[in-house]
Amino acid sequence: MGSNILQIGQYAFEVYYWLILISIFGSWFPQFQSSKVGTWITKLVEPYLSFFRRFIPPLGPIDFSPIIAIFVFRYIRGFAIEGLRQSLNVIGI
């Protein structure tokens, strides 16, 4: 059962990671942003990305904050999954 919980956690992080990437690449296409799928993905991802945009302003037309957000997300993912793994071991699941 513990491995199932761990797999669900890994899957959730992986899905959110891909949503971030889709949102970043979709921002280059106005028709994607105005579509239902684009709007839905933006609503899910924008709270996370906007945190980084507050601290890392765009340099002209280039916005580096999503790149930093992806690196931080991968670090948080590894930290959270390892914490979940250790917690499951302590509980004995």
C-alpha positions as CSV (number, residue, x, y, z in Angstrom):
1,M,0.0,0.0,0.0
2,G,2.9,2.4,0.8
3,S,4.3,2.0,-2.7
4,N,0.9,2.9,-4.2
5,I,0.8,6.1,-2.1
6,L,4.3,6.9,-3.2
7,Q,3.4,6.2,-6.9
8,I,0.4,8.5,-6.6
9,G,2.5,11.2,-5.2
10,Q,5.1,10.8,-8.0
11,Y,2.4,10.8,-10.6
12,A,0.8,14.0,-9.2
13,F,4.1,15.8,-9.3
14,E,4.8,14.6,-12.8
15,V,1.4,15.7,-14.1
16,Y,1.8,19.2,-12.6
17,Y,5.3,19.4,-14.1
18,W,3.9,18.7,-17.5
19,L,1.1,21.2,-16.9
20,I,3.8,23.9,-16.1
21,L,5.6,23.1,-19.4
22,I,2.4,23.1,-21.4
23,S,1.5,26.4,-19.9
24,I,4.9,27.9,-20.7
25,F,5.0,26.8,-24.3
26,G,1.3,27.6,-24.7
27,S,1.9,31.2,-23.7
28,W,3.6,31.6,-27.1
29,F,0.4,30.9,-28.9
30,P,-2.6,33.3,-28.2
31,Q,-5.1,30.8,-29.6
32,F,-4.0,28.2,-27.0
33,Q,-4.4,30.7,-24.1
34,S,-7.9,31.6,-25.2
35,S,-9.0,27.9,-25.5
36,K,-10.8,26.0,-22.7
37,V,-7.9,23.7,-22.2
38,G,-5.4,26.7,-22.1
39,T,-7.6,28.6,-19.7
40,W,-7.9,25.6,-17.4
41,I,-4.2,24.9,-17.4
42,T,-3.4,28.5,-16.7
43,K,-5.7,28.6,-13.7
44,L,-3.9,25.6,-12.3
45,V,-0.3,26.7,-12.9
46,E,-0.4,30.5,-12.7
47,P,-0.5,30.7,-8.8
48,Y,2.8,28.8,-8.7
49,L,4.4,30.7,-11.6
50,S,3.2,34.1,-10.3
51,F,5.2,33.6,-7.1
52,F,8.4,33.6,-9.2
53,R,7.3,36.5,-11.4
54,R,7.1,38.7,-8.3
55,F,10.8,38.2,-7.6
56,I,12.3,37.7,-11.1
57,P,11.1,40.5,-13.5
58,P,11.3,39.9,-17.2
59,L,14.3,41.1,-19.1
60,G,12.7,42.8,-22.1
61,P,10.6,40.2,-23.9
62,I,12.2,37.3,-22.2
63,D,10.8,36.0,-18.9
64,F,13.3,33.8,-17.0
65,S,11.0,33.1,-14.0
66,P,9.4,29.9,-15.5
67,I,12.9,28.4,-16.0
68,I,13.7,29.1,-12.3
69,A,10.2,27.8,-11.3
70,I,10.8,24.5,-13.1
71,F,14.2,24.0,-11.4
72,V,12.7,24.8,-8.0
73,F,9.7,22.5,-8.7
74,R,12.0,19.6,-9.5
75,Y,13.9,20.2,-6.2
76,I,10.7,20.4,-4.2
77,R,9.4,17.3,-5.9
78,G,12.5,15.3,-4.9
79,F,12.4,16.6,-1.4
80,A,8.6,15.9,-1.0
81,I,8.8,12.4,-2.5
82,E,11.7,11.5,-0.2
83,G,9.9,12.9,2.8
84,L,6.8,10.9,1.8
85,R,9.0,7.8,1.4
86,Q,10.5,8.3,4.9
87,S,7.2,9.0,6.5
88,L,5.7,5.8,5.1
89,N,8.7,3.9,6.4
90,V,8.2,5.4,9.9
91,I,4.5,4.6,9.9
92,G,5.3,1.1,8.7
93,I,3.2,1.1,5.5
